[in-house]
Amino acid sequence: MSESMPKEDQEKAYADRYCAYIDILGFSSLIGDIRKGKSPFEHVRDLLQIVHEPTTLPIPGVAPLDVRATSISDAIALSASFSAPGLAALIDMVSRLTLAVLDMGYFVRGGLCRGLLYHDQHMVFGEALINAYQMESTVARYPRVMVSKQAYDEAIASNLHNYFRSHLKQSQDGPYFVDVMEEVRITLKVLQSNPEEVGGMEAGELNRLENMRFNIESNLAEAADNPNHFEKAQWFARYWNEGLNEHREVGKVRGPVTCP
Protein backbone atom coordinates (compact mmCIF):
# COMPACT_ATOMS: atom_id res chain seq x y z
CA MET A 1 0.00 0.00 0.00
CA SER A 2 1.43 3.38 -0.95
CA GLU A 3 2.12 5.95 1.71
CA SER A 4 -0.56 8.63 2.13
CA MET A 5 0.17 12.12 0.88
CA PRO A 6 1.28 14.56 3.60
CA LYS A 7 -1.57 16.85 4.71
CA GLU A 8 0.27 19.94 3.46
CA ASP A 9 0.58 18.45 -0.04
CA GLN A 10 -3.06 17.34 0.03
CA GLU A 11 -4.16 20.91 0.71
CA LYS A 12 -2.11 22.12 -2.25
CA ALA A 13 -3.49 19.41 -4.53
CA TYR A 14 -7.14 19.88 -3.52
CA ALA A 15 -7.50 23.62 -3.73
CA ASP A 16 -9.54 26.42 -5.24
CA ARG A 17 -9.43 26.38 -9.03
CA TYR A 18 -11.56 27.68 -11.87
CA CYS A 19 -13.29 24.74 -13.52
CA ALA A 20 -15.38 24.36 -16.67
CA TYR A 21 -17.46 21.34 -17.59
CA ILE A 22 -18.22 21.31 -21.33
CA ASP A 23 -20.74 18.99 -22.98
CA ILE A 24 -20.47 18.65 -26.77
CA LEU A 25 -24.11 18.33 -27.78
CA GLY A 26 -24.58 15.44 -30.18
CA PHE A 27 -21.01 14.20 -29.66
CA SER A 28 -22.21 10.64 -29.14
CA SER A 29 -23.72 10.78 -32.63
CA LEU A 30 -20.37 11.95 -33.97
CA ILE A 31 -18.66 8.95 -32.38
CA GLY A 32 -21.25 6.68 -33.94
CA ASP A 33 -20.68 8.28 -37.33
CA ILE A 34 -17.02 7.18 -37.22
CA ARG A 35 -18.05 3.52 -37.23
CA LYS A 36 -20.53 4.20 -40.03
CA GLY A 37 -17.86 5.95 -42.08
CA LYS A 38 -19.81 9.22 -42.10
CA SER A 39 -17.28 11.16 -40.02
CA PRO A 40 -13.47 10.86 -40.17
CA PHE A 41 -11.70 9.76 -36.99
CA GLU A 42 -9.34 12.70 -37.51
CA HIS A 43 -12.19 15.13 -36.86
CA VAL A 44 -12.67 13.85 -33.34
CA ARG A 45 -8.94 13.66 -32.68
CA ASP A 46 -8.34 17.22 -33.90
CA LEU A 47 -11.30 18.48 -31.92
CA LEU A 48 -10.12 17.03 -28.63
CA GLN A 49 -6.54 18.10 -29.33
CA ILE A 50 -7.63 21.73 -29.06
CA VAL A 51 -8.21 21.46 -25.34
CA HIS A 52 -4.73 20.07 -24.78
CA GLU A 53 -3.00 22.90 -26.62
CA PRO A 54 -1.61 25.73 -24.48
CA THR A 55 -3.50 28.99 -24.75
CA THR A 56 -2.06 31.55 -27.16
CA LEU A 57 -3.65 34.41 -25.23
CA PRO A 58 -1.11 37.09 -24.23
CA ILE A 59 -1.91 37.42 -20.53
CA PRO A 60 -0.11 39.97 -18.33
CA GLY A 61 0.86 39.13 -14.77
CA VAL A 62 3.09 36.63 -13.06
CA ALA A 63 0.48 34.20 -11.72
CA PRO A 64 0.79 30.72 -13.29
CA LEU A 65 -2.05 29.67 -15.60
CA ASP A 66 -1.77 25.97 -14.71
CA VAL A 67 -4.35 24.99 -17.33
CA ARG A 68 -5.42 21.33 -17.35
CA ALA A 69 -7.82 19.35 -19.54
CA THR A 70 -9.45 15.93 -19.30
CA SER A 71 -11.77 14.28 -21.82
CA ILE A 72 -14.71 12.49 -20.19
CA SER A 73 -16.66 10.51 -22.81
CA ASP A 74 -18.73 13.16 -24.62
CA ALA A 75 -17.68 15.94 -22.24
CA ILE A 76 -14.53 17.83 -21.32
CA ALA A 77 -13.30 19.09 -17.94
CA LEU A 78 -11.03 22.14 -18.01
CA SER A 79 -9.45 23.90 -15.08
CA ALA A 80 -6.97 26.67 -14.35
CA SER A 81 -5.36 28.35 -11.39
CA PHE A 82 -7.43 30.52 -9.07
CA SER A 83 -6.15 33.76 -10.57
CA ALA A 84 -7.30 36.36 -13.08
CA PRO A 85 -4.80 35.14 -15.74
CA GLY A 86 -5.91 31.55 -15.07
CA LEU A 87 -9.57 32.46 -15.58
CA ALA A 88 -8.72 34.41 -18.75
CA ALA A 89 -6.84 31.40 -20.14
CA LEU A 90 -9.82 29.16 -19.34
CA ILE A 91 -12.23 31.51 -21.12
CA ASP A 92 -9.88 31.61 -24.12
CA MET A 93 -9.89 27.80 -24.29
CA VAL A 94 -13.68 27.67 -23.99
CA SER A 95 -14.06 30.17 -26.84
CA ARG A 96 -11.67 28.33 -29.16
CA LEU A 97 -13.27 24.98 -28.38
CA THR A 98 -16.81 26.30 -28.93
CA LEU A 99 -15.96 27.75 -32.34
CA ALA A 100 -14.01 24.66 -33.40
CA VAL A 101 -16.97 22.46 -32.46
CA LEU A 102 -19.35 24.77 -34.34
CA ASP A 103 -17.09 24.56 -37.38
CA MET A 104 -17.66 20.78 -37.24
CA GLY A 105 -21.43 21.22 -36.94
CA TYR A 106 -22.04 20.87 -33.20
CA PHE A 107 -22.97 23.10 -30.28
CA VAL A 108 -21.56 23.03 -26.76
CA ARG A 109 -23.15 23.73 -23.40
CA GLY A 110 -21.38 24.06 -20.11
CA GLY A 111 -20.79 25.61 -16.73
CA LEU A 112 -17.81 27.49 -15.32
CA CYS A 113 -17.26 28.18 -11.65
CA ARG A 114 -14.67 28.34 -8.88
CA GLY A 115 -14.30 25.80 -6.11
CA LEU A 116 -12.20 23.05 -4.57
CA LEU A 117 -10.80 20.70 -7.20
CA TYR A 118 -8.20 18.01 -7.72
CA HIS A 119 -7.03 17.76 -11.33
CA ASP A 120 -3.98 15.93 -12.65
CA GLN A 121 -3.13 13.94 -15.78
CA HIS A 122 -5.05 10.90 -14.51
CA MET A 123 -8.18 12.18 -12.78
CA VAL A 124 -10.34 15.14 -11.89
CA PHE A 125 -12.81 15.44 -9.01
CA GLY A 126 -14.14 17.92 -6.50
CA GLU A 127 -16.95 20.30 -5.68
CA ALA A 128 -16.00 22.64 -8.53
CA LEU A 129 -16.54 19.89 -11.12
CA ILE A 130 -19.86 18.87 -9.54
CA ASN A 131 -21.08 22.48 -9.48
CA ALA A 132 -19.97 23.09 -13.07
CA TYR A 133 -21.74 19.91 -14.18
CA GLN A 134 -24.92 20.93 -12.40
CA MET A 135 -24.78 24.35 -14.06
CA GLU A 136 -24.46 22.67 -17.45
CA SER A 137 -27.19 20.10 -16.90
CA THR A 138 -29.80 22.13 -15.03
CA VAL A 139 -29.23 25.86 -15.57
CA ALA A 140 -27.34 26.70 -18.78
CA ARG A 141 -30.24 25.38 -20.92
CA TYR A 142 -29.06 26.86 -24.23
CA PRO A 143 -25.80 26.22 -26.18
CA ARG A 144 -23.64 28.47 -24.00
CA VAL A 145 -21.05 28.09 -21.25
CA MET A 146 -22.58 29.67 -18.20
CA VAL A 147 -20.32 31.49 -15.72
CA SER A 148 -21.27 31.60 -12.05
CA LYS A 149 -22.01 34.97 -10.49
CA GLN A 150 -19.11 34.43 -8.08
CA ALA A 151 -16.62 33.87 -10.92
CA TYR A 152 -18.03 36.83 -12.85
CA ASP A 153 -17.72 39.17 -9.87
CA GLU A 154 -14.13 38.03 -9.26
CA ALA A 155 -13.33 38.60 -12.93
CA ILE A 156 -14.74 42.13 -13.04
CA ALA A 157 -12.94 43.05 -9.81
CA SER A 158 -9.57 41.89 -11.18
CA ASN A 159 -6.85 43.78 -13.04
CA LEU A 160 -8.02 42.09 -16.27
CA HIS A 161 -11.53 43.53 -15.99
CA ASN A 162 -11.41 45.03 -19.49
CA TYR A 163 -10.74 41.61 -21.02
CA PHE A 164 -13.51 40.01 -18.98
CA ARG A 165 -16.04 42.74 -19.79
CA SER A 166 -15.60 42.01 -23.50
CA HIS A 167 -15.57 38.20 -23.17
CA LEU A 168 -18.38 37.69 -20.65
CA LYS A 169 -21.99 38.62 -21.25
CA GLN A 170 -25.26 38.49 -19.35
CA SER A 171 -28.13 36.80 -21.12
CA GLN A 172 -31.65 38.21 -21.11
CA ASP A 173 -32.78 35.30 -18.94
CA GLY A 174 -30.17 36.11 -16.28
CA PRO A 175 -27.04 33.94 -16.42
CA TYR A 176 -23.61 35.27 -17.37
CA PHE A 177 -21.89 33.25 -20.08
CA VAL A 178 -18.72 33.19 -22.19
CA ASP A 179 -19.28 35.48 -25.18
CA VAL A 180 -17.52 33.41 -27.85
CA MET A 181 -18.65 35.86 -30.53
CA GLU A 182 -16.02 38.28 -29.24
CA GLU A 183 -13.34 36.14 -30.89
CA VAL A 184 -15.29 36.30 -34.16
CA ARG A 185 -15.66 40.08 -33.87
CA ILE A 186 -11.93 40.48 -33.21
CA THR A 187 -11.12 38.48 -36.36
CA LEU A 188 -13.49 40.56 -38.46
CA LYS A 189 -12.09 43.82 -37.08
CA VAL A 190 -8.60 42.70 -38.14
CA LEU A 191 -9.85 41.88 -41.64
CA GLN A 192 -11.67 45.18 -41.83
CA SER A 193 -8.82 47.40 -40.64
CA ASN A 194 -5.85 45.68 -42.36
CA PRO A 195 -7.18 43.97 -45.51
CA GLU A 196 -3.88 44.38 -47.35
CA GLU A 197 -1.86 42.79 -44.54
CA VAL A 198 -3.86 39.65 -43.82
CA GLY A 199 -3.28 38.07 -47.24
CA GLY A 200 -4.70 34.58 -47.50
CA MET A 201 -6.07 34.80 -43.97
CA GLU A 202 -9.19 36.58 -45.22
CA ALA A 203 -10.43 33.80 -47.48
CA GLY A 204 -9.71 31.11 -44.90
CA GLU A 205 -11.38 32.91 -42.03
CA LEU A 206 -14.40 33.96 -44.06
CA ASN A 207 -14.83 30.41 -45.33
CA ARG A 208 -14.68 29.17 -41.74
CA LEU A 209 -17.31 31.67 -40.63
CA GLU A 210 -19.51 30.77 -43.57
CA ASN A 211 -19.22 27.10 -42.64
CA MET A 212 -20.28 27.92 -39.07
CA ARG A 213 -23.24 29.87 -40.41
CA PHE A 214 -24.22 26.93 -42.62
CA ASN A 215 -23.99 24.55 -39.66
CA ILE A 216 -26.25 26.77 -37.54
CA GLU A 217 -28.89 26.81 -40.26
CA SER A 218 -28.53 23.05 -40.73
CA ASN A 219 -29.10 22.49 -37.01
CA LEU A 220 -32.22 24.65 -37.18
CA ALA A 221 -33.58 22.73 -40.14
CA GLU A 222 -32.84 19.31 -38.64
CA ALA A 223 -34.49 20.24 -35.33
CA ALA A 224 -37.79 21.32 -36.89
CA ASP A 225 -39.63 18.27 -35.51
CA ASN A 226 -38.02 18.47 -32.07
CA PRO A 227 -39.13 21.58 -30.12
CA ASN A 228 -36.52 21.05 -27.41
CA HIS A 229 -33.61 20.92 -29.87
CA PHE A 230 -35.12 23.66 -32.03
CA GLU A 231 -35.27 26.05 -29.07
CA LYS A 232 -31.54 25.56 -28.46
CA ALA A 233 -30.58 26.03 -32.12
CA GLN A 234 -32.84 29.07 -32.38
CA TRP A 235 -31.21 30.68 -29.34
CA PHE A 236 -27.74 30.29 -30.82
CA ALA A 237 -28.86 31.53 -34.25
CA ARG A 238 -30.19 34.73 -32.71
CA TYR A 239 -27.04 35.10 -30.62
CA TRP A 240 -24.91 34.65 -33.76
CA ASN A 241 -26.90 37.27 -35.68
CA GLU A 242 -26.63 39.77 -32.85
CA GLY A 243 -22.89 39.20 -32.52
CA LEU A 244 -22.20 39.77 -36.23
CA ASN A 245 -24.61 42.66 -36.69
CA GLU A 246 -21.97 45.39 -36.95
CA HIS A 247 -19.54 43.45 -39.17
CA ARG A 248 -21.62 42.05 -42.01
CA GLU A 249 -19.99 44.47 -44.42
CA VAL A 250 -16.56 42.85 -44.00
CA GLY A 251 -15.37 41.03 -47.10
CA LYS A 252 -17.96 38.51 -48.24
CA VAL A 253 -19.60 37.81 -44.90
CA ARG A 254 -23.14 36.87 -45.75
CA GLY A 255 -26.25 38.16 -44.05
CA PRO A 256 -27.75 36.82 -40.83
CA VAL A 257 -28.73 33.22 -40.24
CA THR A 258 -32.29 32.70 -41.41
CA CYS A 259 -34.06 32.30 -38.11
CA PRO A 260 -37.76 32.19 -37.16
Secondary structure, 3 states (H helix, E strand, C coil): CCCCCCHHHHHHHCEEEEEEEEEEECHHHHHHHHHHCCCCHHHHHHHHHHCCCCCCCCCCCCCCCCCEEEEECCEEEEEEECCHHHHHHHHHHHHHHHHHHHHCCCEEEEEEEEEEEEECCCCEECHHHHHHHHHHHHHCCCCCEEECHHHHHHHHCCCCHHHHHHHEEECCCCCEEECCHHHHHHHHHHHHHCCCCCCCHHHHHHHHHHHHHHHHHHHHHHCCCCHHHHHHHHHHHHHHHHHHHHHCCCCCCCCCCCCC
